[in-house]
Amino acid sequence: MYALAVLGNMVVLLVIRSEPALHQPMYFFLCMLSVIDLVLCTSTVPKLLAVFWANAAEIAFEACATQMFFIHGFSAVESGILLAMAIDRYLAICRPLHYGSLLPPEAVGKLGAAAVFRGLGLMTPLTCLLARLSYCSRVVAHSYCEHMAVVKLACGGTQPNNIYGITAATLVVGADSICIAVSYALILRAVLGLSSKEARVKTFGTCGSHLGVILLFYTPGLFSFYTQRFGQHVPRHVHILLADLYLVVPPMLNPVIYGMKTKQIRDGAIRLLKRGVAQS
């Protein structure tokens, strides 16, 4: 799965880089999404493989905190990029005549930078709060350094960590998901008002891939987050399985979803493959 995730996202990046016709806001955001997916799966899968294959379960506290920062920080960044992609689709469909002026290339870069600064900025205090805790155990009951799994090892005084963690996550996911829902409600209203059936089908196809990625990201993520905090009766292996799927499955399936649904990327990947075969 890790190899498929890396290969798929690298293909998306190479196709968009090599195809001038794809140098548009939607595909720039897709590049950002691919980079984030590579960071997320690379932050977890190599260590997971070391644990399961070589029984190398030890990890230094600094490395654990770093892994946690990358996982939670870039998950928040990905949520911001998904919101930016929803805004892009709204402008392209509902404001097509002003699309170029409302979302020029520099605006794409600013939206991406804002997502990075917000995500990593919110998660920096979360990581720093771990340093103030005293720990009664050194065994993390998880397959990677998830925030609540580490906090549960502390002897006490974890209320600031708990409050900040759930507040930051709820603000990020809550605000982003509401804005995404509003964007797609406006898109749906505009699409249903189109007179051409072909135009409606094409628009639904374009937005369908993005909605698939959104559901793939938020559904297991939210379930894992809230069951970790409130699902005391959910078995531990279910917590771990959901958390692992949340970090591994979306990076693997996102390129497949966009590759299958987006003709330009599919055709670009075929041309890239043909060039590679010809050169060999």
ChimeraX attribute file (.defattr): number of C-alpha atoms within 10 A of each C-alpha:
attribute: neighborCount
match mode: 1-to-1
recipient: residues
	/A:1	13
	/A:2	18
	/A:3	10
	/A:4	15
	/A:5	24
	/A:6	20
	/A:7	15
	/A:8	20
	/A:9	25
	/A:10	16
	/A:11	20
	/A:12	24
	/A:13	21
	/A:14	14
	/A:15	23
	/A:16	21
	/A:17	15
	/A:18	14
	/A:19	15
	/A:20	9
	/A:21	11
	/A:22	16
	/A:23	13
	/A:24	16
	/A:25	22
	/A:26	17
	/A:27	18
	/A:28	20
	/A:29	20
	/A:30	23
	/A:31	20
	/A:32	18
	/A:33	25
	/A:34	25
	/A:35	19
	/A:36	22
	/A:37	26
	/A:38	21
	/A:39	17
	/A:40	24
	/A:41	24
	/A:42	19
	/A:43	20
	/A:44	21
	/A:45	19
	/A:46	11
	/A:47	19
	/A:48	17
	/A:49	15
	/A:50	13
	/A:51	15
	/A:52	11
	/A:53	9
	/A:54	10
	/A:55	10
	/A:56	12
	/A:57	15
	/A:58	13
	/A:59	14
	/A:60	8
	/A:61	14
	/A:62	10
	/A:63	11
	/A:64	18
	/A:65	21
	/A:66	14
	/A:67	22
	/A:68	22
	/A:69	23
	/A:70	22
	/A:71	25
	/A:72	22
	/A:73	23
	/A:74	23
	/A:75	27
	/A:76	25
	/A:77	26
	/A:78	25
	/A:79	22
	/A:80	26
	/A:81	24
	/A:82	24
	/A:83	23
	/A:84	23
	/A:85	24
	/A:86	25
	/A:87	20
	/A:88	21
	/A:89	23
	/A:90	23
	/A:91	19
	/A:92	19
	/A:93	18
	/A:94	18
	/A:95	14
	/A:96	13
	/A:97	11
	/A:98	11
	/A:99	16
	/A:100	14
	/A:101	10
	/A:102	14
	/A:103	17
	/A:104	12
	/A:105	14
	/A:106	10
	/A:107	13
	/A:108	19
	/A:109	15
	/A:110	11
	/A:111	18
	/A:112	21
	/A:113	15
	/A:114	16
	/A:115	22
	/A:116	20
	/A:117	15
	/A:118	16
	/A:119	24
	/A:120	20
	/A:121	14
	/A:122	19
	/A:123	24
	/A:124	14
	/A:125	14
	/A:126	23
	/A:127	21
	/A:128	13
	/A:129	15
	/A:130	18
	/A:131	12
	/A:132	11
	/A:133	16
	/A:134	14
	/A:135	15
	/A:136	11
	/A:137	11
	/A:138	12
	/A:139	11
	/A:140	19
	/A:141	16
	/A:142	17
	/A:143	20
	/A:144	24
	/A:145	22
	/A:146	22
	/A:147	23
	/A:148	19
	/A:149	17
	/A:150	22
	/A:151	22
	/A:152	16
	/A:153	18
	/A:154	17
	/A:155	12
	/A:156	12
	/A:157	12
	/A:158	18
	/A:159	10
	/A:160	10
	/A:161	21
	/A:162	16
	/A:163	10
	/A:164	16
	/A:165	19
	/A:166	15
	/A:167	12
	/A:168	16
	/A:169	19
	/A:170	14
	/A:171	11
	/A:172	19
	/A:173	18
	/A:174	13
	/A:175	14
	/A:176	20
	/A:177	18
	/A:178	12
	/A:179	16
	/A:180	21
	/A:181	13
	/A:182	15
	/A:183	19
	/A:184	18
	/A:185	13
	/A:186	14
	/A:187	23
	/A:188	18
	/A:189	11
	/A:190	15
	/A:191	20
	/A:192	12
	/A:193	10
	/A:194	11
	/A:195	9
	/A:196	10
	/A:197	11
	/A:198	10
	/A:199	12
	/A:200	17
	/A:201	12
	/A:202	12
	/A:203	16
	/A:204	17
	/A:205	14
	/A:206	16
	/A:207	20
	/A:208	15
	/A:209	18
	/A:210	21
	/A:211	17
	/A:212	15
	/A:213	18
	/A:214	20
	/A:215	12
	/A:216	18
	/A:217	22
	/A:218	17
	/A:219	11
	/A:220	19
	/A:221	19
	/A:222	17
	/A:223	15
	/A:224	21
	/A:225	20
	/A:226	12
	/A:227	17
	/A:228	20
	/A:229	12
	/A:230	9
	/A:231	14
	/A:232	9
	/A:233	7
	/A:234	11
	/A:235	10
	/A:236	14
	/A:237	12
	/A:238	13
	/A:239	18
	/A:240	18
	/A:241	14
	/A:242	18
	/A:243	22
	/A:244	21
	/A:245	16
	/A:246	23
	/A:247	22
	/A:248	21
	/A:249	19
	/A:250	24
	/A:251	30
	/A:252	23
	/A:253	19
	/A:254	26
	/A:255	27
	/A:256	19
	/A:257	16
	/A:258	21
	/A:259	20
	/A:260	13
	/A:261	17
	/A:262	14
	/A:263	12
	/A:264	17
	/A:265	22
	/A:266	17
	/A:267	13
	/A:268	21
	/A:269	20
	/A:270	13
	/A:271	15
	/A:272	17
	/A:273	14
	/A:274	12
	/A:275	11
	/A:276	10
	/A:277	9
	/A:278	8
	/A:279	7
	/A:280	6
